[in-house]
Amino acid sequence: MNRQRIQPRPDQESVWDYPRPPRLEDSAKHIQIVFNGIAIVDTHQAKRVLETSHPPNYYIPHTDIKMEYLVRQNRSSFCEWKGHAGYYTIIVGDKQAPNAAWFYPDPTSAFASIKDYVAFYPGLMDVCYLNGERVQPQPGDFYGGWITSEIVGPFKGAPGTWGW
């Protein structure tokens, strides 16, 4: 796997210019998420996390999510930067996406503003849009980054990239 940084155009960002530890910032971009034909997210109030070698993750406030379709799970994980995460399964009609969204009920102080926000794995949704552009999911099944034409890699997540 090629780890060589792709040179971004002036209208792009390279994930290799993102910091470590990650940075959290507000995003007013229009985010829409559709699952089983239902728009479960529509927001201009997201927060994004930028971390070296990863496409951004977008965290959505509960107020802009149709929370009736999210079912809390017993699964948890730990991020050295954000703390302990919990998970939701998305259920719309007869379709389910287990552990398709995650959140930090008590994030670290550096990420306190994502409390009550939820991030979604774009590869488990029917479609995710960022300012009208269809999002491509980050490779692999561990990270949930959102790839658009504004982002260049290479991206961590695919087989052979764990040691990056």
VOPA-213913 format. One record per residue: residue number from 1; x, y, z of N, C-alpha, C in turn; residue in three letters. Coordinates in steps of 0.001 Angstrom, whole numbers. Example, Ala and Ser with C-alpha at 12.3 -4.5 7.8 and 13.67 -1.06 7.14 Angstrom:
<atoms>
+-----+---------+---------+---------+---------+---------+---------+---------+---------+---------+--------+
| num |    n_c1 |    n_c2 |    n_c3 |   ca_c1 |   ca_c2 |   ca_c3 |    c_c1 |    c_c2 |    c_c3 | residu |
+-----+---------+---------+---------+---------+---------+---------+---------+---------+---------+--------+
|   1 |   13190 |   -5690 |    7800 |   12300 |   -4500 |    7800 |   13200 |   -3300 |    7800 |    ala |
|   2 |   12850 |   -2250 |    7080 |   13670 |   -1060 |    7140 |   12900 |      30 |    7870 |    ser |
+-----+---------+---------+---------+---------+---------+---------+---------+---------+---------+--------+
</atoms>
This chain:
<atoms>
+-----+---------+---------+---------+---------+---------+---------+---------+---------+---------+--------+
| num |    n_c1 |    n_c2 |    n_c3 |   ca_c1 |   ca_c2 |   ca_c3 |    c_c1 |    c_c2 |    c_c3 | residu |
+-----+---------+---------+---------+---------+---------+---------+---------+---------+---------+--------+
|   1 |     857 |   -1181 |       0 |       0 |       0 |       0 |     892 |    1230 |       0 |    met |
|   2 |     585 |    2173 |    -862 |    1364 |    3395 |   -1010 |    1015 |    4387 |      96 |    asn |
|   3 |    2030 |    4806 |     835 |    1827 |    5784 |    1903 |    2218 |    7191 |    1454 |    arg |
|   4 |    2590 |    7341 |     204 |    3029 |    8634 |    -314 |    1889 |    9644 |    -306 |    gln |
|   5 |    2114 |   10796 |     336 |    1119 |   11855 |     422 |     751 |   12356 |    -962 |    arg |
|   6 |    -547 |   12454 |   -1232 |   -1048 |   13027 |   -2472 |   -1095 |   14547 |   -2297 |    ile |
|   7 |    -543 |   15253 |   -3252 |    -525 |   16718 |   -3184 |   -1933 |   17256 |   -3429 |    gln |
|   8 |   -2520 |   17998 |   -2471 |   -3867 |   18527 |   -2686 |   -3861 |   19724 |   -3628 |    pro |
|   9 |   -4973 |   19868 |   -4338 |   -5198 |   21088 |   -5115 |   -5587 |   22192 |   -4132 |    arg |
|  10 |   -5646 |   23445 |   -4576 |   -6010 |   24541 |   -3663 |   -7390 |   24372 |   -3009 |    pro |
|  11 |   -8308 |   23641 |   -3642 |   -9646 |   23447 |   -3095 |   -9772 |   22134 |   -2307 |    asp |
|  12 |   -8641 |   21514 |   -1968 |   -8649 |   20241 |   -1260 |   -7823 |   20303 |      18 |    gln |
|  13 |   -8039 |   19298 |     868 |   -7233 |   19090 |    2075 |   -6577 |   17721 |    1975 |    glu |
|  14 |   -5352 |   17612 |    2461 |   -4687 |   16315 |    2584 |   -4841 |   15832 |    4012 |    ser |
|  15 |   -5243 |   14582 |    4168 |   -5369 |   14027 |    5520 |   -4007 |   13932 |    6197 |    val |
|  16 |   -2938 |   14047 |    5430 |   -1596 |   14012 |    6018 |   -1195 |   15362 |    6604 |    trp |
|  17 |   -2031 |   16374 |    6379 |   -1816 |   17672 |    7016 |   -2657 |   17820 |    8282 |    asp |
|  18 |   -3512 |   16847 |    8556 |   -4320 |   16882 |    9783 |   -3423 |   16564 |   10980 |    tyr |
|  19 |   -3768 |   17060 |   12159 |   -2893 |   16901 |   13329 |   -3057 |   15564 |   14045 |    pro |
|  20 |   -2107 |   15294 |   14893 |   -2177 |   14206 |   15868 |   -1572 |   14752 |   17129 |    arg |
|  21 |   -2283 |   14858 |   18244 |   -3652 |   14397 |   18442 |   -4636 |   15133 |   17551 |    pro |
|  22 |   -5825 |   14513 |   17359 |   -6811 |   15086 |   16451 |   -7344 |   16438 |   16909 |    pro |
|  23 |   -7895 |   17157 |   15937 |   -8502 |   18459 |   16188 |  -10010 |   18353 |   15953 |    arg |
|  24 |  -10780 |   19035 |   16783 |  -12226 |   19104 |   16656 |  -12593 |   20504 |   16191 |    leu |
|  25 |  -13481 |   20586 |   15184 |  -13912 |   21891 |   14712 |  -15368 |   21849 |   14268 |    glu |
|  26 |  -16021 |   22996 |   14330 |  -17401 |   23117 |   13870 |  -17431 |   23027 |   12348 |    asp |
|  27 |  -18551 |   22500 |   11835 |  -18755 |   22439 |   10394 |  -20187 |   22839 |   10087 |    ser |
|  28 |  -20349 |   23829 |    9229 |  -21677 |   24270 |    8808 |  -22092 |   23613 |    7491 |    ala |
|  29 |  -21301 |   22646 |    7012 |  -21651 |   21960 |    5769 |  -22970 |   21208 |    5947 |    lys |
|  30 |  -23701 |   21086 |    4854 |  -24994 |   20411 |    4894 |  -24780 |   18900 |    4851 |    his |
|  31 |  -25216 |   18218 |    5896 |  -25083 |   16770 |    5994 |  -26464 |   16149 |    5982 |    ile |
|  32 |  -26608 |   15147 |    5122 |  -27832 |   14355 |    5051 |  -27441 |   12884 |    5054 |    gln |
|  33 |  -28184 |   12088 |    5822 |  -27961 |   10645 |    5881 |  -29308 |    9967 |    5654 |    ile |
|  34 |  -29309 |    8988 |    4727 |  -30522 |    8253 |    4395 |  -30303 |    6774 |    4700 |    val |
|  35 |  -31294 |    6172 |    5364 |  -31259 |    4741 |    5649 |  -32644 |    4159 |    5391 |    phe |
|  36 |  -32695 |    3134 |    4567 |  -33941 |    2466 |    4173 |  -34992 |    3472 |    3689 |    asn |
|  37 |  -34524 |    4433 |    2900 |  -35419 |    5399 |    2286 |  -35846 |    6560 |    3167 |    gly |
|  38 |  -35377 |    6600 |    4416 |  -35746 |    7670 |    5347 |  -34536 |    8554 |    5610 |    ile |
|  39 |  -34723 |    9862 |    5504 |  -33663 |   10815 |    5863 |  -33609 |   10879 |    7389 |    ala |
|  40 |  -32613 |   10220 |    7979 |  -32518 |   10172 |    9445 |  -31674 |   11312 |   10001 |    ile |
|  41 |  -30925 |   11993 |    9128 |  -30104 |   13141 |    9544 |  -30223 |   14239 |    8502 |    val |
|  42 |  -30374 |   15463 |    8985 |  -30321 |   16653 |    8135 |  -29824 |   17786 |    9026 |    asp |
|  43 |  -28597 |   18239 |    8773 |  -28001 |   19240 |    9663 |  -27037 |   20161 |    8930 |    thr |
|  44 |  -26840 |   21322 |    9529 |  -25779 |   22275 |    9173 |  -24977 |   22585 |   10441 |    his |
|  45 |  -25109 |   21731 |   11478 |  -24514 |   22016 |   12791 |  -23591 |   20900 |   13268 |    gln |
|  46 |  -22876 |   20272 |   12367 |  -22013 |   19157 |   12747 |  -20685 |   19649 |   13325 |    ala |
|  47 |  -19978 |   18717 |   13872 |  -18586 |   18928 |   14276 |  -17774 |   17860 |   13561 |    lys |
|  48 |  -16566 |   18223 |   13162 |  -15732 |   17218 |   12505 |  -14435 |   17036 |   13255 |    arg |
|  49 |  -13965 |   15797 |   13234 |  -12700 |   15446 |   13861 |  -11697 |   15178 |   12746 |    val |
|  50 |  -10553 |   15860 |   12833 |   -9487 |   15740 |   11847 |   -8279 |   15099 |   12507 |    leu |
|  51 |   -7845 |   13965 |   11954 |   -6706 |   13244 |   12511 |   -5824 |   12755 |   11374 |    glu |
|  52 |   -4516 |   12852 |   11554 |   -3544 |   12447 |   10547 |   -3912 |   11102 |    9928 |    thr |
|  53 |   -3931 |   11059 |    8621 |   -4152 |    9877 |    7777 |   -5605 |    9412 |    7699 |    ser |
|  54 |   -6531 |   10124 |    8335 |   -7936 |    9721 |    8337 |   -8823 |   10775 |    7678 |    his |
|  55 |   -9777 |   10343 |    6851 |  -10798 |   11290 |    6421 |  -11586 |   11759 |    7641 |    pro |
|  56 |  -12185 |   12928 |    7596 |  -12919 |   13429 |    8764 |  -14082 |   12527 |    9175 |    pro |
|  57 |  -14335 |   12500 |   10474 |  -15577 |   11955 |   11027 |  -16470 |   13150 |   11318 |    asn |
|  58 |  -17757 |   12995 |   11073 |  -18714 |   14060 |   11356 |  -19630 |   13632 |   12490 |    tyr |
|  59 |  -19744 |   14486 |   13487 |  -20597 |   14242 |   14652 |  -21806 |   15168 |   14550 |    tyr |
|  60 |  -22977 |   14569 |   14691 |  -24248 |   15251 |   14463 |  -24968 |   15448 |   15799 |    ile |
|  61 |  -25531 |   16630 |   16059 |  -26276 |   16818 |   17313 |  -27573 |   15997 |   17313 |    pro |
|  62 |  -27925 |   15479 |   18496 |  -29174 |   14702 |   18639 |  -30370 |   15435 |   18052 |    his |
|  63 |  -30394 |   16742 |   18182 |  -31548 |   17524 |   17733 |  -31764 |   17455 |   16221 |    thr |
|  64 |  -30732 |   17049 |   15458 |  -30840 |   16961 |   14006 |  -30855 |   15515 |   13507 |    asp |
|  65 |  -31116 |   14588 |   14429 |  -31196 |   13159 |   14114 |  -32588 |   12666 |   14492 |    ile |
|  66 |  -33162 |   11839 |   13652 |  -34428 |   11179 |   14011 |  -34077 |   10022 |   14952 |    lys |
|  67 |  -33960 |   10362 |   16228 |  -33452 |    9437 |   17242 |  -34342 |    8206 |   17442 |    met |
|  68 |  -35588 |    8274 |   16992 |  -36472 |    7120 |   17145 |  -35982 |    5906 |   16349 |    glu |
|  69 |  -35051 |    6116 |   15404 |  -34510 |    5021 |   14605 |  -33188 |    4472 |   15157 |    tyr |
|  70 |  -32686 |    5059 |   16237 |  -31433 |    4619 |   16841 |  -31719 |    3862 |   18127 |    leu |
|  71 |  -31133 |    2672 |   18254 |  -31332 |    1831 |   19432 |  -29974 |    1614 |   20093 |    val |
|  72 |  -29868 |    2034 |   21341 |  -28614 |    1926 |   22095 |  -28212 |     470 |   22264 |    arg |
|  73 |  -26935 |     191 |   22107 |  -26390 |   -1162 |   22233 |  -25483 |   -1260 |   23452 |    gln |
|  74 |  -25129 |   -2483 |   23818 |  -24227 |   -2692 |   24947 |  -22762 |   -2591 |   24547 |    asn |
|  75 |  -22473 |   -2529 |   23271 |  -21097 |   -2454 |   22777 |  -20446 |   -1146 |   23222 |    arg |
|  76 |  -19143 |   -1219 |   23479 |  -18369 |     -15 |   23788 |  -16965 |    -176 |   23215 |    ser |
|  77 |  -16280 |     929 |   23095 |  -14883 |     929 |   22663 |  -14211 |    2118 |   23333 |    ser |
|  78 |  -12895 |    2210 |   23144 |  -12150 |    3280 |   23794 |  -11254 |    3971 |   22781 |    phe |
|  79 |  -11271 |    5294 |   22799 |  -10380 |    6127 |   21990 |   -9458 |    6875 |   22949 |    cys |
|  80 |   -8175 |    6821 |   22699 |   -7226 |    7488 |   23583 |   -7439 |    8998 |   23645 |    glu |
|  81 |   -8073 |    9583 |   22629 |   -8277 |   11022 |   22577 |   -9646 |   11449 |   23082 |    trp |
|  82 |  -10673 |   10647 |   22781 |  -12050 |   11063 |   23077 |  -12670 |   10343 |   24268 |    lys |
|  83 |  -12165 |    9179 |   24639 |  -12700 |    8437 |   25777 |  -13483 |    7209 |   25363 |    gly |
|  84 |  -14443 |    6806 |   26203 |  -15247 |    5606 |   25968 |  -16435 |    5932 |   25071 |    his |
|  85 |  -16621 |    5100 |   24050 |  -17719 |    5287 |   23094 |  -18805 |    4249 |   23331 |    ala |
|  86 |  -20038 |    4661 |   23069 |  -21173 |    3754 |   23020 |  -21660 |    3676 |   21584 |    gly |
|  87 |  -22556 |    2726 |   21304 |  -23001 |    2479 |   19927 |  -24510 |    2412 |   19814 |    tyr |
|  88 |  -24978 |    2701 |   18610 |  -26382 |    2566 |   18257 |  -26511 |    1634 |   17051 |    tyr |
|  89 |  -27562 |     846 |   17043 |  -28002 |     145 |   15845 |  -29095 |    1002 |   15221 |    thr |
|  90 |  -29061 |    1120 |   13908 |  -30072 |    1887 |   13188 |  -31125 |     898 |   12695 |    ile |
|  91 |  -32388 |    1170 |   12999 |  -33493 |     316 |   12563 |  -34562 |    1206 |   11928 |    ile |
|  92 |  -34796 |     972 |   10640 |  -35852 |    1666 |    9918 |  -36661 |     594 |    9195 |    val |
|  93 |  -37909 |     424 |    9596 |  -38742 |    -613 |    9001 |  -38140 |   -1976 |    9260 |    gly |
|  94 |  -37951 |   -2759 |    8197 |  -37418 |   -4113 |    8339 |  -35906 |   -4180 |    8111 |    asp |
|  95 |  -35254 |   -3046 |    8034 |  -33808 |   -3013 |    7768 |  -33046 |   -2523 |    9003 |    lys |
|  96 |  -31938 |   -3215 |    9304 |  -31101 |   -2852 |   10445 |  -29653 |   -2695 |   10022 |    gln |
|  97 |  -28941 |   -1826 |   10711 |  -27491 |   -1682 |   10573 |  -26916 |   -1714 |   11984 |    ala |
|  98 |  -26480 |   -2904 |   12437 |  -25963 |   -3029 |   13803 |  -24712 |   -2178 |   14032 |    pro |
|  99 |  -24685 |   -1522 |   15175 |  -23520 |    -724 |   15596 |  -23045 |     231 |   14500 |    asn |
| 100 |  -23983 |     876 |   13837 |  -23682 |    1737 |   12699 |  -23387 |    3179 |   13083 |    ala |
| 101 |  -23567 |    3506 |   14355 |  -23315 |    4875 |   14813 |  -22703 |    4804 |   16209 |    ala |
| 102 |  -21899 |    5804 |   16539 |  -21268 |    5818 |   17855 |  -21305 |    7213 |   18447 |    trp |
| 103 |  -21083 |    7267 |   19750 |  -21149 |    8537 |   20480 |  -20279 |    8420 |   21725 |    phe |
| 104 |  -19984 |    9568 |   22311 |  -19187 |    9634 |   23546 |  -20050 |   10256 |   24633 |    tyr |
| 105 |  -20587 |    9424 |   25550 |  -21474 |    9957 |   26588 |  -20763 |   10861 |   27588 |    pro |
| 106 |  -19464 |   10659 |   27761 |  -18677 |   11468 |   28694 |  -17284 |   11671 |   28096 |    asp |
| 107 |  -17192 |   12467 |   27022 |  -15903 |   12616 |   26336 |  -14858 |   13335 |   27192 |    pro |
| 108 |  -13615 |   13191 |   26788 |  -12525 |   13901 |   27454 |  -12757 |   15408 |   27335 |    thr |
| 109 |  -12069 |   16172 |   28145 |  -12285 |   17623 |   28143 |  -11985 |   18256 |   26785 |    ser |
| 110 |  -11000 |   17750 |   26052 |  -10672 |   18309 |   24738 |  -11788 |   18096 |   23719 |    ala |
| 111 |  -12636 |   17093 |   23968 |  -13717 |   16767 |   23037 |  -15087 |   16900 |   23697 |    phe |
| 112 |  -15159 |   17680 |   24757 |  -16408 |   17833 |   25521 |  -17575 |   18292 |   24655 |    ala |
| 113 |  -17306 |   19038 |   23611 |  -18403 |   19575 |   22803 |  -19066 |   18535 |   21902 |    ser |
| 114 |  -18547 |   17292 |   21828 |  -19259 |   16261 |   21054 |  -20183 |   15420 |   21939 |    ile |
| 115 |  -20293 |   15771 |   23213 |  -21288 |   15114 |   24062 |  -22662 |   15390 |   23447 |    lys |
| 116 |  -23494 |   14370 |   23384 |  -24823 |   14448 |   22762 |  -24755 |   14591 |   21243 |    asp |
| 117 |  -23644 |   14221 |   20639 |  -23491 |   14160 |   19187 |  -23256 |   12700 |   18801 |    tyr |
| 118 |  -23638 |   12343 |   17584 |  -23525 |   10969 |   17099 |  -22809 |   10976 |   15749 |    val |
| 119 |  -21887 |   10032 |   15565 |  -21203 |    9833 |   14288 |  -21721 |    8551 |   13647 |    ala |
| 120 |  -21749 |    8526 |   12320 |  -22280 |    7392 |   11571 |  -21222 |    6817 |   10635 |    phe |
| 121 |  -21191 |    5482 |   10514 |  -20356 |    4827 |    9514 |  -21040 |    4998 |    8156 |    tyr |
| 122 |  -20462 |    5766 |    7244 |  -21149 |    6002 |    5967 |  -21339 |    4732 |    5142 |    pro |
| 123 |  -20460 |    3758 |    5289 |  -20581 |    2513 |    4534 |  -21746 |    1645 |    4969 |    gly |
| 124 |  -22322 |    1935 |    6138 |  -23462 |    1155 |    6630 |  -24799 |    1841 |    6362 |    leu |
| 125 |  -24760 |    3051 |    5871 |  -25976 |    3789 |    5523 |  -26262 |    3598 |    4023 |    met |
| 126 |  -27499 |    3891 |    3610 |  -27802 |    3837 |    2176 |  -26978 |    4877 |    1439 |    asp |
| 127 |  -26986 |    6087 |    1981 |  -26218 |    7169 |    1373 |  -26014 |    8279 |    2405 |    val |
| 128 |  -24849 |    8895 |    2332 |  -24542 |   10084 |    3133 |  -24106 |   11166 |    2146 |    cys |
| 129 |  -24568 |   12393 |    2406 |  -24204 |   13517 |    1553 |  -23543 |   14602 |    2384 |    tyr |
| 130 |  -22515 |   15211 |    1810 |  -21849 |   16360 |    2403 |  -21914 |   17478 |    1370 |    leu |
| 131 |  -22714 |   18512 |    1669 |  -22963 |   19606 |     703 |  -23410 |   19065 |    -648 |    asn |
| 132 |  -24265 |   18043 |    -628 |  -24825 |   17485 |   -1852 |  -23975 |   16441 |   -2539 |    gly |
| 133 |  -22726 |   16271 |   -2108 |  -21842 |   15269 |   -2708 |  -21982 |   13946 |   -1959 |    glu |
| 134 |  -22130 |   12860 |   -2706 |  -22221 |   11541 |   -2094 |  -20874 |   11173 |   -1468 |    arg |
| 135 |  -20917 |   10782 |    -216 |  -19720 |   10426 |     547 |  -19297 |    8998 |     222 |    val |
| 136 |  -17992 |    8796 |     114 |  -17428 |    7450 |      16 |  -16909 |    7069 |    1401 |    gln |
| 137 |  -17156 |    5823 |    1848 |  -16678 |    5442 |    3181 |  -15168 |    5206 |    3208 |    pro |
| 138 |  -14571 |    5484 |    4348 |  -13160 |    5174 |    4558 |  -12970 |    3668 |    4425 |    gln |
| 139 |  -11891 |    3222 |    3808 |  -11662 |    1778 |    3668 |  -11592 |    1089 |    5032 |    pro |
| 140 |  -11933 |    -191 |    5031 |  -11892 |    -990 |    6248 |  -13175 |    -842 |    7037 |    gly |
| 141 |  -13259 |   -1573 |    8143 |  -14494 |   -1538 |    8926 |  -14296 |   -1009 |   10341 |    asp |
| 142 |  -13142 |    -407 |   10616 |  -12882 |     105 |   11957 |  -13150 |    1608 |   12056 |    phe |
| 143 |  -12632 |    2366 |   11108 |  -12783 |    3811 |   11122 |  -14027 |    4212 |   10335 |    tyr |
| 144 |  -14564 |    5359 |   10619 |  -15795 |    5798 |    9954 |  -15642 |    7100 |    9207 |    gly |
| 145 |  -14494 |    7320 |    8575 |  -14246 |    8587 |    7893 |  -15086 |    8772 |    6642 |    gly |
| 146 |  -15291 |   10050 |    6315 |  -16099 |   10447 |    5158 |  -15172 |   10986 |    4079 |    trp |
| 147 |  -15131 |   10331 |    2927 |  -14285 |   10755 |    1814 |  -15136 |   11480 |     783 |    ile |
| 148 |  -14686 |   12693 |     430 |  -15315 |   13480 |    -639 |  -14205 |   13988 |   -1554 |    thr |
| 149 |  -14588 |   14685 |   -2590 |  -13614 |   15227 |   -3538 |  -12729 |   16306 |   -2908 |    ser |
| 150 |  -13107 |   16792 |   -1733 |  -12310 |   17815 |   -1038 |  -11154 |   17226 |    -241 |    glu |
| 151 |  -11072 |   15904 |    -158 |  -10095 |   15231 |     697 |   -9220 |   14323 |    -160 |    ile |
| 152 |   -7904 |   14359 |      86 |   -6986 |   13432 |    -587 |   -6181 |   12683 |     459 |    val |
| 153 |   -5680 |   11515 |      84 |   -4980 |   10606 |     990 |   -3522 |   10452 |     629 |    gly |
| 154 |   -3097 |    9193 |     754 |   -3848 |    7967 |     970 |   -4441 |    7907 |    2381 |    pro |
| 155 |   -5450 |    7036 |    2529 |   -6205 |    6948 |    3766 |   -5871 |    5671 |    4528 |    phe |
| 156 |   -5733 |    5811 |    5831 |   -5558 |    4647 |    6687 |   -6883 |    3897 |    6774 |    lys |
| 157 |   -6809 |    2580 |    6918 |   -8005 |    1770 |    7102 |   -8023 |     502 |    6270 |    gly |
| 158 |   -7476 |     567 |    5065 |   -7449 |    -607 |    4195 |   -6411 |   -1610 |    4695 |    ala |
| 159 |   -6509 |   -2873 |    4293 |   -5480 |   -3851 |    4670 |   -4092 |   -3339 |    4320 |    pro |
| 160 |   -3157 |   -3543 |    5232 |   -1785 |   -3107 |    5014 |   -1483 |   -1706 |    5530 |    gly |
| 161 |   -2477 |   -1002 |    6085 |   -2258 |     366 |    6530 |   -2227 |     502 |    8043 |    thr |
| 162 |   -2440 |    -558 |    8787 |   -2532 |    -474 |   10254 |   -1251 |      48 |   10896 |    trp |
| 163 |    -112 |    -193 |   10272 |    1143 |     249 |   10862 |    1510 |    1688 |   10564 |    gly |
| 164 |     670 |    2398 |    9851 |     960 |    3792 |    9497 |     937 |    4663 |   10716 |    trp |
+-----+---------+---------+---------+---------+---------+---------+---------+---------+---------+--------+
</atoms>
